[in-house]
Amino acid sequence: MTTGRWLQARGGSMSLFKARDWWSATLGEGEEFDQGCLCVGDVDNSGTGHDKVVVGSYMGMLRIFSPHASKTIEGGQADAQLLEVQLQNAIIQVELGKFVSCSELLHLAVLHPRKLSVYSVSGTAGNVEHGDQYQLKLVYEHNLQRTACNMTYGTFGGVTGHHSLCIQSMDGMLMFFEQDSYSFGRFLPGFLLPGPLTYNPRTDSFLTVSSARELESYKYETLAVATEAESRQDPNLPLKTGGKRLTPDWVFVLGEQALDLCVPSFSHASSHIFILGERNIYCLRDNGQIHFMKKLEFNPSCFLPYASVTDGTTNLLLGNHTNMLLVYQDVTLKWASQLSFIPVAVRVANFLDVKGVVVSLNSDGHLLCSYMGTDPSFFSTPKVDAREADYEQVEAEMKKLQKFIREATRTQDILPKTDSEDDLCITTTVSSSMDNPSQALIHDINGLPVPSVTVQVKVKASSVVKSSKLSIGVQPPLAVTQEQFVLEAMGVGSSKVVVFSAFLNGHYPPADLTGDITVSYSSPTGVPKVLQSRFNLPPSLVCVACPPPKATKFKITVDTNQPPVDLSSIFREFSAKSEDKDGNSLAFQLLSGAKVTVLASKTSQRYRIQSDSFEDMWLVVKELVHRFDQHFSKLGIKDFKKSFSGPLPLEEYFLSVDNHFQLRVSAQKYQDLLSERAVQFRAIQRRLLTRFKDKTPAPLQNLDTLMDATYSQVMALAEAAEENRALLEEAFVRLRSATHLLVLLLSLWQGLTPDQTSILEATLLPLLQDTPQLGWEESCDAAVSHLLRTCLSQNPKDQATSLAQTGGSVLGLPSDTARLKKHITLLCERIGKGGRLTLASEANVQVPAQVQNLAVPGGVEPIAELAGDGEEIEVPQEATKFIKKKQPSKKTKKEKEKKEVSKEPSEASVKEEELIKETKKEKKESSKEKKDSKKESTKEPKEEAKKESKKESSSSKEKKESSKEKKEKEKEKEGKEAGDKKVSRRSSVKVKEKKKEPEAAEG
């Protein structure tokens, strides 16, 4: 076994264990071949002793080759092919034998599914340089009444001088033919599926493998006197003829399906039967007793026993599904060679130039004549001129390669980038003017007409493309006149044009004016592909110019480093209807929303956007920033910068979050109430049905009234749930708009790169739509928590700990939004303090071994509620109300670490108990001192009052604590240098006193 594995492992890399190509040919295109499609022999009866190769395919093509060594493959295949004939039916098996009576010549038997044909192959010497001519003549044929599976031949009944044929049908009948006449037919007992069939001339018996995975042997004499197949009736009825019931002479249980059978007859002394199983090779004696068995470690595909030079042994050629050709001597592996394909048939032949050539054929028609061993190599390595290395050039090349490696490891793309050209090219053109008349389904909203715009999509093919499907997707409440188009097949250079209109189809503004075009098609080779493109709809589709309002609730200020721009020049489609001619102000009326005003400062480089709706400002702010970039890029200004300096509008943003969350809670309540009323309604129905079926009528006891009331409640709840669903869709779109606006302000506030902005947007907008199973709140909270534990974590140890954790709690609808608001506020503060958003940091964090033990499946580590240097987060009380828990400061953590270092494992447990008792006493004393020192401050027991008193404490107390801390550090350092391992009572008391100071301050 170990030798076989070593040879298989080494066969692919060493030329010694690779099959040496002597001659090869590729037979047709798209043809299929199998086990019985190959045979070798002197088919033309030339008398030279040189074999020819006969190959038949399932496509009905019969080819005969006489291989010989040639310098070119093409010339060798053309010269070696003697004959190629297209037959009408598929070729299942080909065999060579003496199939014609009164003739000692070899003839070719070809088995078709419903026909057996016997041909003679003859060659005529040519008088010109074109060579010899070969002809295929039909001697006789038999039309079969049953579909054939395989066949075998031999001297049945001990007759010498000619061969008879036996064909096994798909339904288990053995049909015997003696030359051009049909002898008889017999059905195999207990037949289900056909197996391999062979003839043993030594015992005059037939061998086959049944569906019971047993090897069965039937003598020819037993078959001849058994019940005639044509007269066989139902097995349950008595037989009308006097034949005997057919039973096998002996049976051997294989326990697996057999792939092939072979009875070698190259030596009179050999008396073995070889069976190739799916996992084993069996060798039996003629009487059915096992001689040896070899277990295989691979899936075999074909085999061939042949003569061995050692007496009493047999060699085996064995092909497998790992492209290997193995040589066994009984059970010992002698050689292994690598092929370029999986062989389905293998033979050994003698040709003109060389003897013992291995002929192998695969299922695709690759015919190979090879031998095993190696060729001498006369190649010598040329001498290379010694040159001194240019270290500067080598270093520059090294830096260049390292840069490529860094860029390759930094990319976050899941799909690989391909440089090949696409089969289709999509070009999208959005009309600059609105449609007349409009194609919108809603004619007007709040007295304003709803326009529509035409979008033209041109699809051009660079190769032959079969029928494709084009889909258009826009964000709600936008809609299109037609969402899907079926494109007919296109040739090279042809194009198709698709036209549709987009319009507003809801009473609230969209969160995005972009649309997606997706084309799904199949390449010429049948590979399914998808091509995507994006287009932008104009803002005039959802808003019109209007006079500016006098007072607004929400305001946003954007700063730039360039002089103020005339707003009418960058919003030309709205400037004609604007009342302000100076270009300092411009107002937009959203068709289904509030008014948004843009004001440009005359003296400074600032722009103010204001509106009564926080979410409705998103589309205007986005369009303003985009048009600023386009305007200054056309002017050639490369250092144009824009920023946002004002406080983040988290209060306004959290209002949208609360509105969306309340609608989700209402939807869940409606769902629960509907379930309860439905159960009640079905229960009332069952009781009423029972009353109505009763033969003695009984009073209904107001069940009908209760049923009507329940039905009314179910309908009212369903209508309320449907109305809530529509409001939830609108709330989610508004929440998306508010989130987009918050992300834009964060990027302007901190100057985030496009990659960081995309990470932030994916974090705060993980879903495109809400589902009952997964909503925005829990998804956003999980994403924000992940960033706070990884790239925005202030402690690398905490970051490694979070990366070592596996599992997590199941996401579900939270009880409230306090935790989410807290995390979003913490995210904004950490970004404001220089936090870097990146996904590559996760791969760069090395998880310590001691941290890996902290991973608890299903556990989620709480996030530290501290910002930069231990200060608490200030969250607006109107938006969120939650209790803050002060964590120990950095000073206290250092004291704890020093205390742990000072302790030694050799310390006795008795001393530890004494220290604990002393610490408890000191706790009481320190708490009394703290209470005395805080008499002037408030005495309320509430936590918020204590926190406020702590914030108002003087800085002198901090200085005293820091001076005491320094003294403690010096004392402990001196103790360590002196090698004192014991903790003195006085120092431990001071350390614990310092440790408990912040706890006592909290109460």
N, C-alpha and C positions, 0 to 999 in steps of 0.2 A: 504493500500500500504506500509506504513512504517513498519507494522508488518512483511509483507512478506520479505522486504529487510533485516530486522534484523535477521530473521530466516535463510535466505540464507547466511548471513555473518557469523552467528554463527554455522551453521550446520556442517561445516567442522572441527571445533575444539572441539566441545562438544559432548561427547558420548551420551548425552540425546537426541540429535537431529540427530542421525545416525541410519539408519535402522539396526536392529539386525539380523544377519544371523541365520536362523534356519536350513535351508537345501539348498544346492546349487549343481549344476551339470554343467559341460561343455560339450556341445553337439557337438562332432565331431571336425574336423579341416577344415577350409576353406569353411564352409557352411554359407548360408545367410538365414536370417529370417526377417519377416515383421509383419505387424499388425494382419493379419488374421491367422497367423501360430500357435496361442495358444488358447486353450479352456480347461475348467475344468468341471468335472461332473462325475457321477457314470457310466462310460462308460461300465463297465462289469456287470452292473445290480446286484451288490452284495447285495443290500437291507440294507446295514449297515448305509447308509447316509454319508459315507466318500467319498470325491471326489478324482478323479485321474486327472493327468495333461497329456494332449495330445498335442504333439508338432510335427509339420510338417515343413520341410525345403524346400527351393527351389531346393535342390539337390535330392529330392524325398525320403528322409529318414523320416519315421514315427516312433515316439517313444511315449511310454506311461509309466508314472511314478506314483508310489504311495509313496510320500515322507513321511519319518518318522525320528525322531530324532536319530542321530547316533554319536558316539564318533569320528570316523574317516570319513573324507570326501570321501575317495576312497571306503571304505566299505559301506558307506551310499548310494552312487550313484549306486553301483552294486546291493545292496539288493533292492533298491527302483525301479529299472527299470524292468517293467513287460514285455515289448515287444519292439522290434526294427525290423522294416521291411523296406527293400529297395524297393520302388515302381519305376516303369519305368519312370514316368513323374514327373515334378516339382509339388510341393504341394503349391497351392495359398492360400487356406483357409480350415479350419477344423471346423465342427460344430456338436453338439450333439442334437438329437431330435428323435421324433417318426416318422421315415421316412418309415416304413414298414406297409402296411395295415394289419388289423386283428392282430395287435401286440401292446401291451402297453409298450414294452421294448424300451430302448434307443439304437439308432444305430448311427454310426459315418459316417457323410457325408464328403467326401474328394473331393475338387474341383481341377482339373488339368486344364491346358490351353485348352485342347480339349476333356475333359472327366469329367464326374461326377460319382463318385463311392460311393456306400453305403455299409459299412461293419458292421458286428457284431463281438463284442469282447467277448469271453467267456473264463472262467478260469476253470481249472481242478485241483482238489486237488491232490497233489503228495503223493505217498506212502513212499518215501524215504526222506532223509534230504535235497535234492536239492530244495524242496519247490514246490509251485504251478506252473502249466504250463498254459500259455495264448496263445490263437490262434486268428488269424484274418481271418474271412471268408467273401468272397464277396457275397453280397445278390443280387444286381443288379447294372447296370451301364448304363449310357447314353453317347453315342458319340455325341459330339457337332459339329455343322457345322460352328460355329463361335468361335473365340478366346475369352475365358472367362476372366473377370476382377475381379468380386467379386460375392457374393451371400448372400441371406437372406432366412429365413424360418419363418413359422407361420401357423396359422389356417386361410388360405385364404378363403374368402367367408363365414366365420362364421362356418365352419365345425369343429366339435369337435372330439377328439379321436385320431387324427393323424395330422402330419405337412406336408405342401407342401413346395416346394423349388422354388425360383426365382433366376435366374442367369442373371447378366448384362454382355453383351459382350463388346468388345473394340470399336465396331462401334455403340453402343447405342441401342441394341435390348434387351428387357426383355423377357427371355424364362422361361415359367412356367411349372413345373413338379409336377404331383400328384402321389406320390409313384413311381411306375415303369413305368408310362405312361407320355408321353408328352402332355401337354394341348394346349397351344397356345403361340404365340410370338408377341410382339408389339415393334415398334420403337418409341423412345422418340422424340418429336418434337424439332427442333432447336439444335440437338445434335452435339457436337464437340469432347469433351473428357469425359471419364467416371469419375464419382465422387462416393463418398460413398453412400451406399444403405442400407436402413433398412425398417422394416415393423412395422406399428402401429396397434396392434390388437384391440385397443379400437374403432378406426374409420375405420378399415379394409381398410387401405390405405398404399401406398408405398411412402417413402420419399427419395429424392435424391437431389444432388446439381449439377446444370448445369454449363456449361462453362461461362455463364453470371454471375456467382457468386450469383445465386439465389436459395433459397430452394423451391423445387416444391413438391406438394402433389398430388398423383394420386390415386383415389379410385379403388379398385379391380373390382368393377362393371363397372366403366368407361373403364378400360382396356379390360375387357372381351367383351364389345360390340363395341370396336373401330375397325378400319380397320385392317384386317389380314395382318401380316407382310409379309408373303410369297407371297401374291397377290398384294403387294404395287408396283406401277409402278413409273414412273417419276412424281415428284410432279407437274410439269407443265401440265400434261395430266389429263383428268377427270378420276375419280375412276370407276372401273368396278364393284365393290361390293357395297353393301348397308350399309357398316359399317359407323360409325360416325368418324369424325376427332378427334384425341386425343388431349385434352387440360387439363391442370392441374386444380385441384379444387381450390387451392389457391397458391400464390407465396409470398415469403418473401425475400426481398433484403438483402443479407449479406454484399456485398461489398468486400469480400475477399474469398479466396479459403478455403473450409472446409477440415479438416483432418479426421474427424470421426463424425458419427451420432449415437445417442443412444436413445432408447425409453424404459426407465425402467418400469418394470411391477411387482415390488415386493410388491406393495400396490394397492388395488382397488381404493383408493382415489386419487392416483397420476395420473395426466393427463398432463404430461410435456414432451417436446421434447428437448433434449440437443444436441447442435452443438458445436464442437470444431473447432474454426478458427485458422488462423495463428497468430493472436494477441488478440483474444477475445473469450469469452465463451458466448453462447447465450442459453437462456431457453425460449421456446415458449410453448404456450398452444396448445391443439389439433386443434384448429380452426385457427392457424397461428398467433395469437396475441402474442406480446412479453411479457414475464413475468419479466425477468431481463436480464441484460447484464453485464459482468465483463471484464474489460480491463486488459490484462496481460502485465507484464514488462519483459517478457522473451519469448523465442520460445518454445512452447509446443511440445511434441512428441506423447503423448497418454493420454487417460483419461478413467474413468469408474465411472458412477453414481451407488451409492449403498444406502441401506436403512439407514435412520437416526433415532436416538432415540427421536428426537424432532418432534412432529407432525407438518405437514405442511412444512417441510424442507427436502432437499435432500443433502446427502453428495457426494462429488466428490473426487476421487483420480486422481491427475493430475501429469504426469511426464513431465520434460522439458529437454532442452539440456545442462543444468548446473548440471546434475547428481542429481537432486533433485526430491523428491516425496512429493507433497504438498496435504494437506487435507483441502478442503473447505466445509463449510456448507452454501449452497447457494453462497453468495458473500463474506463471511467472512472466512479468513484464520485461521484454528484452529491448524494446526500442520505442521511441515516441517521436513523431514528426508533426510539424505544424502545417496545416493547410490554410488556404485563404477563404474557405467556405465550409459549410456543413454538408458532408457527403450523404446521399440517400442510397447510393448503390456503389459497390466497389468490386472490381474483378482484377485478376492477374493474367497478363497476356505476354506472348513472345512476338516481337517484331523483327524487322530486317536487321536493324543495327544493334539491338540490345534485347536481352531476354529478361523475363521477370519484372516487366514494367507494371506498376500499379495504375489501373484505370479507375478513376473516380468521377462521379456525376452528382451534381447538386440539383435541387428542385427548380432552379431558374435556367438550367441548361448550360452550365459551365462544365465542359468536359476536359479533364486534365489527365495527362499521362506523366507520371512522375516516378522518381526513384529516391531511395533514402541514402544519406551519406553527405558528402561534401565535395566540392570542386577545389582544386588547388588555386590559390590566388597569387598572381604574379605582380600585384600592385605594390609599389614601394613608395613610401612617403617622400615627396620632394624636399630638398634642403631649403630651409628658410633663412634668408639673410638676417643676421643678428642686427637689430637696431635698438638704439637706446630709447627708453620710454620717455615721452614728453609728459612730465608730471603735471604741468599746468593744464595741458589738454585733458589728461586723465581726471584731474580734480574737477575741471569744468563739466566734463561728461558725467561724473559722479553726482555733482550737484543737480544737474539737469534730470538725471534718473530719479534722484530722491524727491525732486519736486513733483515728477509724474506720480510717484508712489503715494505721496501725501495727498495729491488731488484725487487719486483713485480711492484711497481709504476714506476721504472726507465726503464723497458723494453719498447721497441718501436715496438715490433712485432705486426703486424695486425692479423696474423693467430695464433690460439692457438697451443701450442706445445702438441703433443700427444706422450705418452710413448708406445703405442701399436705397435707391429711389423707390418711391411708392408707385404702385400700379395706377393709382388715381390721383388727381390733383383737384382740390376744391377751391373755388374762388367765389367769395360772397360780396355782394354789392347791396348796400342799403340806400334807398332813395333819399335824396336831400329834401324832398317836399312830401307833404302828407297826401294821402289818397283823396280823390274827389270823384265820386262820393266815398264816404268812409265805410269800411267793411266791419266796423265794430258791432257787436251784438247789443251793447248798451248804447243808446243814442246820445244820452246826455246824463251828466252827474252834477247835481246842484246847479242846474241851469247852464252848465258849460258843455258844449258838444265834445264828444269823445272821438278823437281822430284815429286813423290807422296809417301805417307806413308799409310800403312794398319792399320786400327783400327778394333779391334774385340770386340763386345759387347755380353756379356752372360747374359741372363735373366733367373733367377731361381725362381720358384713358391713355396711358402710355404703353399699355399692353392689352391683350385680349382679356376681357373681363366678362364673366357670365352675369346673369341677372343679379342685380344688387338692390338693397333696400336702404332708403334715405329717411332718417328720422330727425325731427326738429323738437327741441326742448327749450322752453322758456320758464322763468321763475313766476310762480303765482303772485299776484292776480293777472299777470300778462297771459295772453292766449294768442293762437295763430289760427288761420282759416283752415289749414290742413296740416296734420302732424306727421303723416307718413306718406312716402312716395315709393313706388316700385319702378325701378329703372330697368329697361330692357338690356340685352347683351350689347356690349360695345366693342368695336374693333380698335386697332391701334390708331391713335390720333383723333378718334371720334369724340364727341362731347354731347352732353345732355344739359338742358336748362330747366330749372324748377323755379316757379314763382309762387310766393305766398305773401300774406299780409299779417302783421302783428298789431295788437291793440290791447288796451286796458279792459279787463273783464271783471272788475271788482270795485268795491267802494272803499278801498284803502290803497295807499301807494306801494309799489313793489320795493323789495330790498336790493334788487339788482336789475340792471337794464341789459345784461348780456344774455345771449342765447347760444345754444350748442347744436351743432350739426354732426350727426353720426351716420356714416355710410358703412354698412356691413356687406361684404362681398367675398367671393372665393377667387383665389389666384388661379392662373392657368394650370398649376399642378394640383389644384384641389385643396389648397391650404386656406382655411377661413381666416379672414383678416378684417380689421376694423380701423377706419380712418375717421378722425375727429377734427372739427374746425369750430371756431367761435366768432361771433359777430356782436357788435354793439349797436343798440337801438338809440336813437337821439332822445335827449331829455324833453324835447318839445312834444313827445308822445304822451307824457304824463303831466305836463305843467304848461301854463301860459303866463305871459307878462301881466302884471297888475300894479296898481298904485301901492306904495309901501304903507303898512299899518303904522299907527302912532305909538303904540305900546306893545311890548312883547315880554314873555316870561324868561326865555332861555337865550343866552348869548355865548358866542364862541369867537375868540380873537386869534387870527393867524398872522404871524410876523414874517416878513421877507427881508432880504438884503438888497433889494433893487427898488428904484423909484416906483411910486404907485402907477398902476396901469388903468387906462380908460376901460371901464367894464363893458361899455357898449361895443368896444372893438373885439373883445374875446367872446361875447355873447351876441353875435350879430343877428341871430334869428329872433332874439327877444328885444333888441334895441329899438326896433321900429315902433313897437307898441308901448315903449316905456315913456313915462312923463318926464323923467329927469334927462335933460339934454346935456348936462355937464359930464355925465358918465361916472359920477361919484356914487351913485346908488342904483340898485336894480332889485325889483321885487318879483317873486315867482309865486303863482297861485297853483298849488297842486290840485289836479282835477278832483281827487278824493281825499284831500288833506288840508293842512293849514297853509298860511302864507309864510314864505321864507324871504328875508331881505338880506342883501349883500351891500355893505357900506364900505367905501374906500376912503381912508383918511387923506386929507389934503396936505397935511404937514408931515406926517410920519409915514412909515412903510408898513402900515397895518391895515388889515381887512377884518371887518366884523360881520359875522353871520348870526342872525337872530330870528326867532320864530316862537310861536306859542306851543309848538310840539317839538319835543327833543328828537324823536325818531325821524320826523320829516326833514330835518336839516341834513341828513346823511347824503342824499342824492345831490343836493346843491353843493355841499362841501367837497364831495368827491369830484364832481364835474369842475369845480373852481380850481382845485389843486391840479387836476389833469390838464386843464387848458392853460394854466400858468406854466407848466412844464413845456407844453408845446410852443407857447408864445416865446419864451426866452430861448428855447433851443433853436427856433427859426432865426432869432436875432444873433445867434452865435455866442451867447453868454453861457459859459460852462460852469461858472462858480455860483449859479443861482441856488439859494438855500431858503427853505421855509421852515418855520418852527412854531411851536405852541408853548406859551409861557404860563398861561393861566392855570388854576387848579383843575384837576380832572373832575368832570361832572359825574361823580359816582352816585350822588344822591338821585339825580335824574335817571341815571341808568338803572339803579336798583328799583325804581318805580316800575319800569318795564318788566324787570325780573319778577317782582311781586305780582303784577297783573297776570303774567303768563302762568305763574305757579298756582294762583288762586283758581284760574280756569281749569288747570289740570286736576286740582283737588275736586272741583265741582264735577268734572267729567267722571271721576272715580266714584263720587257719591251717587250720581245719576245711574251709573252702571250697577252699583250695589242695590239701589232702590228698584231698578228695573228687574233685577234677578229675583228680589223678594216678591214683587207684585206678580211676576210671571209664575213663580212657584204657587202663590196663592190662587191665581187664576186657574191653573191646571188642577189644583186640589178641588176647587169649587166645581169645575167641569166634571171631574170623576164622580163627585157626590150627586150631582144632578143626573148624570147618566145612569147611576145606580137606581135613583128614584124612578126615572122614566122606564127602566127595564123591569121594574118590579110589577108583578101581575096585580097585586093589590095596591091601588094608588094611595100614596101617603102625602100629607101636606109638605110643601116645599120649604116651609119655615124660613121664608124670605131669602132663600138661596139665590133666586133669580135677581132680586134687588142687589144683593151683595156682588153678584157676578157683573151686573151693569156698572156698579160703582168701581169695581176693580178694573174693568175694561177701560173705563174713562180715565182712571189713574194711570194705567199703562200707556194709553195714547198720549196723555198730557206729559208724562215723563219722557216718552220717546221724542215728542216735539221739543221739549226743553233740552234734552240731550243733543238733538240735532242742531238746535240753535247754539248751544254751548260749543259744539264742535266747530261751527263756522266762526264763532268768536275766538276759539282757540287757534284756528288757522291764521286769523288776522293778527292775533297777539304774537304768534311765533314770527310772522313776517316783520312785525314792528320790532320785536326783540332782535331779530337779525340785523335790522337797520341800525338799531342802537348799538349793537355789538360791533358792527363795521365801523361806526363813527368812533367808538371808544378805542378800537385798535388803531385807527388813523391818527387820533390825537396822541396816543401813546408813542407811535412811531415818530410823529413830529416833535413830541416833547423830548425824547431821548435820542433822536436821530438814528433809529434802528435801520439796519440794512434790510434789503428785500428778503433775504433768507430768514432773518430774525422776525420780520413782520409776518411772513408766511407761517412760521412756527406758532407765533402768538395767535394768529387768526385760526389756525387749526385747533389750538387749545380752547379758545373761547367759542368756537363754532364747530364742534365735532360732528354735528348732525345737520343734514339738509332739511329734515322734517321730523316731527315728533311721531312716535308710535306708542301704542298702549303698553308695550313691553319695555321700551327704553325711551326716556325723555331727555330734554336738554339739561335740566338741572343736575341730575346724577352724572351724566356723561361729562359735562363741563367741570364739575367738582373733582372727578377722578383725574381728568387731564391736568387741571391746575395743581392738584395735590402732587402729581407726578413731577411737574416742573419744580415745585417748591422743595421736593426731596432730592432732586438730582442737580440740574445745572444751576438752580437758584438757591441751593442749600449753602448756608454760611459755614458749616462744619464739614470738612471732607470725610470725617468718620461717619457722620450721619448719612452722607451721600452713599458711602460704601455699604452701610447697613441696609439702606433702602433698596440698593441694587441686589443685595444678597437675599432679600425676602422673596419668597415665592407664594403664589396664590393671592387671594384677596377676597373681600366680602362681595356678595352678589349685589349688583347695582339695582336699586329700586327707588320708588318715589320717596323722597325724604319727608320728614314731618314738618319742617319749615325751611326757610332759606337763610337762616342766620349763619350756618356754617359756610355756605357757598359765598355769601357776601364777605365774610371774614377772610376767606382764602383769596378772593379776587382783590380785596383791599391789600392784603399782604403781598400778593403778586405785583401790584402796581408800585408799592413802596420799595420792594427789592429791585425792581427794574429801575426805579428812580434813583436808587443808590448805586447804580453801576452794574447790576446783575446782567450777565451775558446769557442770552437765549441760544442754546445749541443742543443738538441731538448727538453730536459726535462725542461729547464728554462722557457719555455712558460707557463707550467702549474703552475710554482711556483710564477709567477709575479701576484701580486694582483692589479687589476685595480681600482684606486680610483673612488669615485662616481663623482667627478667633472670632471674626465677625460672621463668618459663614454659619456658625452654630446658632446665630440669633434668628435665623429664618424659621418662622412658624407658619405652616400652611393655614391660610384663611385669616391671618391676622393683619391688621393695618395699623402701622405706627402713627400715633398722633403727631401733627405738625406743631413745631414750636411756635408759639404765638408772639414771638419777639421779632423786632425788626433789627436794625443795625447793631447798636452797642448796648443792648439791654433795655432800651426804652420801649414803652408800650405803644401800640398802634392807636392812633386817634381815628375813630370811626364816627361819622355823624350819627347822633342819637336818634334823629328822625327816621333815618333809613334802616338802621339795624340796632337792636338792643340785645346785648349779650354780656355775660359775666366774664371778666378777664382774670386769669389766674397768673399771678406773678411767678416766674421761675427763678431759681437761684441765680445770682449774678456771677460774673466771671471770677470775682474775688472769692466768693464762697466756694466755687468749683475748684479753684486752686488750693484753698485750704483743705478741701476734702481729699484732693489728690495727695497733698503732703501728708495728711493724716494716714492715708492708706499705705504710703511708702514707709512711714515710720514704724508701722506694725510689722512684726515678723511672725512666721509660721510657728516658731518655737514657743510663743507666748502661751502661758497656761490659761486654761478656761477660768480659773478662779480669779486671776487678775482682771480678766475681761468683765466678769460680773461686778467686781469692785468699781471698775471704771464706769460701768453703766449706772450704778447707784449714785456715784458722785456726779455724773452728768445730769441725772434727773434732779438732784438738789440744785445744781447750778442753773438748770432751766427755770426752776421756780424763782431763784434769786434774780436772774436776768429779766424775767417777765415782770417782777415787781419793780425793778429799776426802770424798765421801759415805761411802765404805767405811770411812775412818779414823774418821769421826764416829759410825759405827754399830757400833763394836767391842763396845760393851757389850751391844747387842741380839743377837738370834739371828742365826746365819749360814746358816740353811738356805736353799736356792735355791727353795723352793716359794713359789708366789704368795700363798697364804693367810697364811703366816708373815710375809711382807713387809707385807701389808695390816695385820695385827695390830700390827706394830712401828710402822707409820705412825700408827695410831690412838692408840698410847700415847706418841707424841712430845709434848714439852712445848709449852705455849702461848707460851713465850718465843721459840721459833724462828719462830712465825708473826708475832710482833710485829716481829722483826728483818727478816723478809721484807717486811712491809708498809712499814717505814720505808725500806728500800732501794728499794722500788717507788715510793714518793712522790718520792724523790730522782731516780729515773730519769724520772718524769713531768715534773718541773720542768726537768731538763736538756733533754729533748726539746722542751718548749714554747719554751724559749729558742732552741733551734736553729731551730725553725720561724719564729719572729718575725724572726730575723736573716736569713732567706731562704737559709740554707745548704741546698742540695739534696743534698749528698754525705753519705754515712754515714761518720762517723769510725770508725777501727778500734777505738778504746777503747769508744765507746758501743755499737757493734754487738756487741762481745764481751760486754758486760754484759747486753745484751738477750737474746742467745742463751744466756748462762749462766742467766738467770732462766727462760728457756723450757724448758731441759733439766732444771731442778731436779725437777719432779714426775716426769719420765720416769726420772731416775736413782733417785728414791725407790722407784719400782716395780721397778727392777732392769733 
